[in-house]
Amino acid sequence: MCVAIPARITQITPGELPMALVDVAGRCEPCCLAYHRDAVVGDYVLVQNGFAVSLLDPQAAAESLAAFAELGLVGP
Protein backbone atom coordinates (compact mmCIF):
# COMPACT_ATOMS: atom_id res chain seq x y z
CA MET A 1 0.00 0.00 0.00
CA CYS A 2 1.22 3.51 -0.80
CA VAL A 3 0.73 6.43 1.53
CA ALA A 4 0.02 9.93 0.25
CA ILE A 5 1.93 12.68 2.05
CA PRO A 6 1.50 16.48 2.15
CA ALA A 7 4.16 18.54 0.42
CA ARG A 8 4.70 22.25 -0.36
CA ILE A 9 5.37 23.26 -3.96
CA THR A 10 8.69 25.11 -4.23
CA GLN A 11 9.15 25.29 -8.01
CA ILE A 12 7.02 24.65 -11.10
CA THR A 13 8.16 23.81 -14.62
CA PRO A 14 5.19 24.50 -16.93
CA GLY A 15 4.53 22.52 -20.07
CA GLU A 16 2.32 19.85 -21.57
CA LEU A 17 3.02 17.77 -18.47
CA PRO A 18 3.64 20.33 -15.69
CA MET A 19 6.16 19.22 -13.08
CA ALA A 20 7.00 20.64 -9.68
CA LEU A 21 9.63 20.31 -7.04
CA VAL A 22 8.00 19.82 -3.67
CA ASP A 23 9.30 19.96 -0.11
CA VAL A 24 8.39 16.72 1.63
CA ALA A 25 9.38 17.17 5.28
CA GLY A 26 12.65 18.84 4.27
CA ARG A 27 13.40 16.67 1.24
CA CYS A 28 13.10 17.97 -2.32
CA GLU A 29 11.16 15.57 -4.58
CA PRO A 30 9.74 15.80 -8.13
CA CYS A 31 5.97 15.80 -8.51
CA CYS A 32 3.68 15.76 -11.55
CA LEU A 33 0.93 18.41 -11.54
CA ALA A 34 -1.11 16.92 -14.40
CA TYR A 35 -4.19 16.59 -12.16
CA HIS A 36 -3.80 20.06 -10.59
CA ARG A 37 -2.53 22.43 -13.27
CA ASP A 38 -3.89 25.40 -11.27
CA ALA A 39 -1.46 24.79 -8.37
CA VAL A 40 1.08 27.55 -7.69
CA VAL A 41 4.35 27.83 -5.78
CA GLY A 42 3.59 27.79 -2.07
CA ASP A 43 0.50 25.58 -2.37
CA TYR A 44 0.32 22.33 -0.45
CA VAL A 45 -0.53 19.17 -2.34
CA LEU A 46 -1.10 15.58 -1.34
CA VAL A 47 1.52 13.51 -3.20
CA GLN A 48 1.17 9.83 -4.02
CA ASN A 49 3.49 7.93 -6.36
CA GLY A 50 4.95 11.21 -7.65
CA PHE A 51 1.60 12.80 -8.55
CA ALA A 52 -0.22 15.65 -6.82
CA VAL A 53 -3.57 13.97 -6.18
CA SER A 54 -5.20 16.75 -4.15
CA LEU A 55 -4.73 20.38 -3.13
CA LEU A 56 -4.59 20.97 0.64
CA ASP A 57 -5.08 24.04 2.77
CA PRO A 58 -2.01 24.89 4.90
CA GLN A 59 -3.69 23.93 8.19
CA ALA A 60 -4.68 20.46 6.94
CA ALA A 61 -1.15 19.94 5.58
CA ALA A 62 0.42 20.96 8.91
CA GLU A 63 -1.88 18.65 10.87
CA SER A 64 -1.14 15.72 8.57
CA LEU A 65 2.62 16.32 8.69
CA ALA A 66 2.48 16.50 12.49
CA ALA A 67 0.68 13.15 12.58
CA PHE A 68 3.24 11.60 10.22
CA ALA A 69 6.07 12.97 12.41
CA GLU A 70 4.42 11.62 15.57
CA LEU A 71 4.32 8.18 13.96
CA GLY A 72 7.99 8.50 12.96
CA LEU A 73 7.19 8.42 9.25
CA VAL A 74 8.83 11.80 8.49
CA GLY A 75 11.42 13.93 10.21
CA PRO A 76 10.43 16.55 12.79
N, C-alpha and C positions, 0 to 999 in steps of 0.2 A: 504494500500500500504506500502511496506517496502522500506526503503532507504538504499542503500549501502554506506558505509563510509570507507575512507582510514585508514589504520592502519599499524604500523611498527612491523615486526616480531621480538620478543625478545628471543624466545626459541622455539626449535623444538624437538618433540619426534617422532623419525622415527618409522616405522612399516608398517603393511599392510594398515592401515588407518592413514597416518601421521597427527599429530596434532601439533598446535603451540599455543604459548601464544603471543598475539599481544597487543600493546599499542594503545588504541583508545582514543586519546585526554587525556592521563594521566591515563586512566583506563586499567587494565589488564583483557583481555577477552580470552577465548578459541576460537580456529578457526581451522577448518578442512582444510587440504592442499591437499585433494584427487585430485582436479582439477589442482593443481600447485605443483607437487612433486619436481620440480626443484628449488623452492623458498629456500632462505637461510636466516639466521639471519641477520637482517638489511634491508632486502627488504621491500618495501611497497606493500601491497595488498589491493584490494577493497573487503570489507567483507559485505556479505549479508546473514542473517539468519544463522550465524556461519560458513559460508563457504567462503574461498578465491575464488572469482569469476574472478579476474583479477590481473595481476601484474601491478604496477604503477612505473613510474620513480619518483624520489624524488621531482622534481619540480612540477609535476602534483599533487602529494599527498599534498604538502604544499599549493598549490593554492586552492585545494578542501577543505582542513581543514580550511583555512582562510575564505572561503565562508560560511562554516557551522558555524564557530564562529561568523561571522558577522550577521548571521540569528538567533543566539542564540541557535543553535542546539547542540553545544558542548562548553566546557569551553574554555577560552582563551589560 
